[in-house]
Amino acid sequence: YQRRVHGMSTNPFLFHHWLWHHMWQKRDIGTYTKIIDNALIEAQISDDSYNRLVNGWKYLFDMNINDHNLYEDSILFPALEKLEGGKEAMASLHQQHSTLELKAQTISKLVGEFQKSKARDHVNEIQKAFADFSLAYTQHINDEEKIIKPLVQSHMSPDAQRELGREISAFARTRPSGTLTLIIFKDITKSDPEQLQVYNETMPGFVRNILTPSMSFFSSEYKQYSAIYSQV
């Protein structure tokens, strides 16, 4: 269906998984900040803090942000570049990805050094670099939502959105994070009544009620992730 806003025909925005990914990223950015802060409070960095610092970054960047940006750069952005005004808008977002990748590489290097040394000085450096990255990345995903949502609503039909969404979903299933992402979507939407309603209305009942609960019970990846990102 289409609705009219200020006299203009507007399509519904159907890239719900994309928004849920952003919700997940914002939540875990906040949690990883707490993980760093908690480690620096300790007189001697504990094994628990060491594990959360090292593997927490792996889950936040390698299995969340990086996979998300990969499908944006390879599938979503190229499709949106074909829309009216899309080429200029996506050029700006591509550039932001490049800048953020450099910032993330700095953190990965520091985490690697900390993994070897367990030194507090490296945690201090991680804290500074992550503060810079988290501020820039949060602004980036806010920019994406302000740019992409109205662009899609103005120029992409529901059928075209669904077709592109299927392509993105197929890509996601090939990634190591595919199972974890599906489990997190069920979890992350619980924090937002509107998105929870969308989840319940758009996710097939088998996936919601049988597949995802089963995966969350049996997935060792999800158990490892939860051990790091819960009770912080």
Secondary structure as GFF3:
##gff-version 3
##sequence-region A 1 232
A	DSSP	beta_strand	3	5	.	.	.	ID=ss1
A	DSSP	beta_strand	8	10	.	.	.	ID=ss2
A	DSSP	alpha_helix	16	41	.	.	.	ID=ss3
A	DSSP	alpha_helix	47	57	.	.	.	ID=ss4
A	DSSP	pi_helix	58	65	.	.	.	ID=ss5
A	DSSP	alpha_helix	66	71	.	.	.	ID=ss6
A	DSSP	pi_helix	72	76	.	.	.	ID=ss7
A	DSSP	alpha_helix	77	81	.	.	.	ID=ss8
A	DSSP	alpha_helix	86	117	.	.	.	ID=ss9
A	DSSP	alpha_helix	120	155	.	.	.	ID=ss10
A	DSSP	alpha_helix	158	173	.	.	.	ID=ss11
A	DSSP	alpha_helix	178	188	.	.	.	ID=ss12
A	DSSP	three_ten_helix	189	191	.	.	.	ID=ss13
A	DSSP	alpha_helix	193	202	.	.	.	ID=ss14
A	DSSP	alpha_helix	205	206	.	.	.	ID=ss15
A	DSSP	pi_helix	207	211	.	.	.	ID=ss16
A	DSSP	alpha_helix	212	218	.	.	.	ID=ss17
A	DSSP	alpha_helix	220	229	.	.	.	ID=ss18
###
